[in-house]
Amino acid sequence: MIKNLPFGEADASNVNFSDLKDTYISFRNNNSSLLDSIDPSVRVIFGKKGSGKTLYLRAIIDYLNNSISNVESNYITNIDNQPPSTYLISKVSSWFDDEPRKADEIWRDIWKIVIIKTTLSHILYSPNLKQHITQKDRDKIINNFGDILPKGESPTTIFSQLKSTLDHFNSEKDIEKYINNELWGPLEFQLSKMVKTTPPIYFFLDQLDDDFINSPHAWLSCQYGLFRAIFRLIRNGTYGRRLHIIACLREFVYAYVLNNQHGAKFYSESKIVVLKWNQNDTSYFLRKKVENLDDNYF
């Protein structure tokens, strides 16, 4: 095994972030916008595999953790980077092969429900959040909605909830029955009241593209559904200011977004960043990396 590789780790998720910050390559003098200014208001990071999505995501987290505005005012979770298997994603998508628009709607609704359940698990069981709600409200949620809440008495993750949810679906009928459960409306109403009393809550989703090549059509529909769910939250008067989902998605999804009806409005959307590398950027990046190497590498 080769140790001490000259350019460091290729996967930004496995490196101490302080080390990453020390080796940033600035593109400010190269007429490029790549990773030069991190915008903490970004909610979706698009790019090819290896384009720097994880690095951008970690930079947002670093900014939030070190913000002068009071670190304790934000509830920041760890990066969620263990998505369900391609088998589960393909299983669900295959039921809607002849109805792509319906598939998009179904995935959006699934993601919304999964986000609601995950958020509630943190509000109910995280020591840093449950102190912000009354015992009466907590008991009301558990007693009235116990059948659709996550099992167990601990905070969960969005991806683990997605996996658990998809595991229970055996047909299109199962999904529609689940989504149309009349309890989701009242539960969402209760959640909208509780997030007003908690600190802003942040969830981070990464590595959804690891298995993209194994089933591009299924993953495209799934990721597009997540994109739509995130922007539904952003547009919501309550959630948009209190509940934040930040996700890394493939560039194919962005192309799909733009080609859909009303896609043009996302060309200049401030909540989106697209990491585009061209020959000029990559040549500049490599040259700067080489210039920064110790003499013993030559």
Secondary structure, 3 states (H helix, E strand, C coil): CCCCCCCCCCCHHHCCHHHHHHCCCCCHHHCCCCCCCCCCCCCEEEECCCCCHHHHHHHHHHHHHCCCCCHHHCEEEEEECCCCCHHHHHHHHHCCCCCHHHHHHHHHHHHHHHHHHHHHHHHHHCHHHHCCCCHHHHHHHHHHHCCCCCCCCCCCCHHHHHHHHHHCCCCHHHHHHHHCCCCHHHHHHHHHHHCCCCCCEEEEECCCCCCHHHCHHHHHHHHHHHHHHHHHHHHCCCHHHHEEEEEEEEHHHHHHHHHCCCHHHHCCCCCEEEECCCHHHHHHHHHHHHHCCCHHHC
